Amino acid sequence: MATYVTRRLLFAVPTLLAISFVIFALLDLAPNDPTAQLPLTIPPETREAIRESLGLGQPFHVRYLKWLGQFMVNEPLNLVERLWGIEIGDSAGRLRVRSWSTRAPVVDLIAARLPQTLTVVGISYIVAVLIAVPVGVFSAYRQYSVFDQVGTFVTMVGFSVPTFFTGTVLIVVFSVGLDWLPSIYDTTHRVTDLDSFGYQVRQMIMPVMVLGLFNAAQLSRFTRSAVLENLNQDYVRTARAKGVAEPVVVLAHVLRNSMIPVVTVVALGLPSTFAGAIITEQIFRINGVGQLLIGAIESADIPTVQTVTFIFAVLIVGFNLVADVLYGVLDPRIRYD
């Protein structure tokens, strides 16, 4: 297993380098000008000086290496500087890739927003899995029952309705109509006592449920299909013929084998949830990475858009590896060494 993981990690490095080059090149070649929104009274020489201060007068490969250097630790960064003869970080070790709109380091902007996004997305995905797996298993075990029919209808509606509509409906009902939950997520709120913890839970309920129910609708359908396929296998009939208890047959045999395709959906769906959280963050005013990306797109802040997009690519590659490793845990027939 360790050999396989090491080999995959070594293969992921050139893959991510190629992805980073494509992302940087496409957005860098797009028509953009960080001085376009400045007043027309600013002289051309001042505009050119601003562009030079942002590094736009440097060659393409230098700008790419400086942008890529913000993801590196000190030793690889120093190696790149020695090999290419360019200075990427300053004397304090801070990288010079800065947002065009705020002039702050892009990595610092993302680091400040990331905890909010991770909290909402992480909890919502846990909720989705906790709902989807039991519902999918019971629907398959009681195929064509009332529970299965109702579950099929609810999941189809939940997967078909977009999150921006669901979020708006929840705000109208629970915030405007009933005044039970806050409609705006306060990212400055700090948990210091029981009351502040209660408010934190209340403000997280709607965004977490919007994302959680949307993902649960998809995951439950995959779980149901996988369990139905395994319920009719020969090893299930053999276990029942030997007198194995039905809960053991379903949970220890059927569920474990059924989780292999479900793990793929769960692992590859988590990065997509980060992308889907962009809309949810806009609805509930969550000051997370999604809102940062939308603001960067609106203000043509190319370095920020490049960095956030690359982080999504890293998540996809990373969770692909996680899914492959979990295959070996769930299926003893899979050997990596």
N, C-alpha and C positions, 0 to 999 in steps of 0.2 A: 504493500500500500504506500509506504513512504517513497519508494522508488517511483511509483506511478505519479504521486502528487508532485514530487520534485520535477519529473519530466514535463508534466503539464504546466507547472509554474514557469519553467524555462521556455516552453513553447508560447506561453502567454505574453512574455516580454516582447518579442518581435511583433506579435499580433497587436498589442496595445500601441507599440511604436508606429506601426502602419496606420492604425486607426487615428492616432493623434495627428499624424502628418496630413491625413485626408481632411480631418475636421479643421485643422488650422489653415490648410491651403484653401479649402472651399470658402470659409468665412473671410479669410484675408483677401481673396480675389473679388469678393462681393463689393459693389460700389458703396463706400462709406467714407465719411469725413467727420472726425471728432469735433471739428470747428464749425460744422454746418449750422448748429443751433445757437452760435454766438451772435451778438448784434452785428448788423451790417456796418456799423461805424468803426469796427475794429480794423486797423490797417492790415493789408496783406502780409507785411513782414512780421507782424505780431502773430497772425494766424500760423505762418510758417514756423515761427519759433515755438509755438505751442505743439505743433506736430512733431518738431524735432525733439522736444522734451519728452514726448510720449514714445520716442524710439521709432517713429514711422519713416525716418530718413535712412535707416539702416538697411542692409541687404536682407533678403528674405530668409536665408538660412540663419542669420544672426538673430532675427526676431523670433524665428521658430525655436531655436535653442534656448533663448531667454524665456519664452513662454513655457517650454517643456521643463526648464530648470526649476520652476516653482513646485513641481511634484517630487523633486529629488532631495535626498538628505545630503549632508555636507560632503562626504567622500566622493560619491558619484558626481556631484556638482563641481568639485575641485578638479576631478579628472577631465570633465568636459571642458572646463576653462583652460586647462593645460594643453589638451589636444588641439583645440580650435583657436587658442590664443585670444579669447574674448573674455570679458568680465561680465558674469551673469549676476552675481550677488555683490552687495556693497560690503564695506568693512564691518558692518554690524551683522552681516549674515542675512539681511532681509533682501528678498528678491524684488526686482524692479518692474515686475508685471503688475501694472496698476489699472484700476477701472478708469475708463475714460470719463465717466459721469461724476464719480465721487473722488477720484484720485487716490483712493485707498487701495492697498494690496488686495488683489482678487481673492487670494487664499484666505486672508483674514475675514473678508466679507462672507465667504462661504462657511468658514468655521463658526462665525457668529450666528448664522442662520440654520446650520445643519442640525443642532440638537432639537429644535422645534419640529423640523420635518421628520427626523428619526423617531421622535416620540409618537407623533400622530400616525405615521405610516407603520411603525413597528407594532404598536398596540392594535391598530386596525387589522393588520394581517394576522396577528395571533387570534383576534376575535373571529376573523373569517375562517381560519382553519378549525377552531373549536366548534364553530357552527356547522361548517360544511361536511366534515368527516362523519360525525354521528348522523346527520340528516341523510347523507348519501348512502351510508351503510344500511340504515333502517329502511330507507325507500327501496333499496335493492332487495333486502330480505323480505319485505312485505310488498313485493311488486304488484301493481294494479290495485292496491288497497286505497282507502280514502286518504290516508297520510301521504301515500306516493302521489296520488293525483293532485292533492293540494300543494305538496312540495314542488311538483313539476310546474304547476301554474305560477307559484310564487317565484321560483328561481328564474323562469323565463321572463317574467315581468321585471324582476330585479336586474337581470343582465341586459335587458333591452332599454330600460330607462336610464338616461345619462345621469352622471353624478351632479351636474349643475342643476338639473331639474329637481332631483331628490333633495339636494341641499337647500334649494329655495323653498320647497314645500315644507321641510322641517323647520326652517326659520319662520315661515308664516304661521305654522301651527303652534310650535312650542315657544317661540320667542315673542311674536307679535300677538297671537291669539291668547295663549295660556300664560305667557310671561313666566315660564318655568326655567328656561335656559338662556344664557347670554348668546346673542347672535354674532358677536365679535370676539375672536380669540385674543385675549390679552397676553402677549408674549413677554411683557415686563413683570407679570405676576410671579411672586415667589412664595413657595410653601414654607411657612414658619410655624404654623400651629394647625389644629384640627379644622378650624373654620376655613383657613386658606387652602387646606388640602381639599375640603369639600367643594370650594369654588373651582379649584383646578379640575376636579372630576367633572363638575357640571359643564364647564366650558369645553371639555374634551368629548363629551358624549356625542354631540351631533356630527362633528367631522369624523370621529372614529367610526360611528355607525354608518355614515354615508359610504366611506371607503370599504369598511368591513362587510357590509351587506352586498355591495356590488361584487366584491371578490368571492364572497361565500356562494353567490349564485352560480358562478362559473365552476368553482371547485367542487361543489356538491354534485353537479352533473357529471363531472369526470369521475368522481368517487363512485357514484351510482353505476355508471357504465363499467368501470373496472371490477366492482364487486359482482355485478351480474355475470360478467364473463367468467369469473373464477368460481362462482357458486355451482356451475354445471360441469366442473372439471372432474376427472376420475379420482383425484386424490381426496376430494371432498366426499364423494360417495364411499370411498374406502374408509375414511375416518369415521363416518357415520355408521358404517357396517361393523366397525370394531367397537362401537359403543361409546365413542368419545362424546362428551357432553356438547350440546349445541352451542353454548357460548364459547367453548374452547375452539370448536370448529370455525366459527365465524371470526372470532377475534384473533386467535393464534395462527390460524392457517389462511383463511380467505383474506382477512384484512391485510396481513403482512405482504402477501403476494400482490394484492390489489394496489398497495401503496407505491409500487414502482413507477407506473405512469403518473400517479398523482404527485409524486415527488418532483417529477419533471415540470409539471404545471406550477407547483408551488415555488420551486427554485427560480424558474424563468419568469414567473409572474410577479415576483417581488420587485425587480427593476422597473417593470411596467407600472407597478403601483406608485413608484416614485414619480413617474411621468404623469400618471393620472392625478396625483396629489397636487399638481400645478393648478388645476381647475378648482379643486376643493379649497386650496389655500386662498385663492382669489375670492371665493364665496364667503368664507368665514374670516377673512382678513388675517390669516396666519402669516406672520413675518418669517417665512421659511425660505428654502432654496427655490421652490417653485415661483414664489412671488418675486424673488431676486431675478430669476431668469426672465419672467415677463417684463419686469421693469427694464432689464438690460436690452431686451429686444426692442421695446418701445423707444428707448433712447439711443439705439444703435451702438451699444456698449459691447463692441466685438470681443475684447479679451474676456469679459465675464461670460458671454454666451459660449465662447470656445471652451472655457474651463468647466462650466457646468455640464455641457454636452459630453465632454470627455469623461467626467465623473460617472455619468449614466452608462457610458460604454464600459468603464471599469467594473461597474456593478454587474453588467450582463456577463462579462467574461468570468468574473469571480463566482457568480452563482451557477454558472455552467459547471465549473469545477466542483462546487459543493454538491450539485445534483449527481455528478458521476461518482463521487466518493460515497454518497448515500446509497447508490445502487448496490455496491459491494456489501454494505451493512444489511440491507433488506433481503438480498438474494444471495445465498451462500454459493450458488453456482457460478457467480461472477468472481473471477480472480484477476488481480492486477499484477501480481508478481510472477 
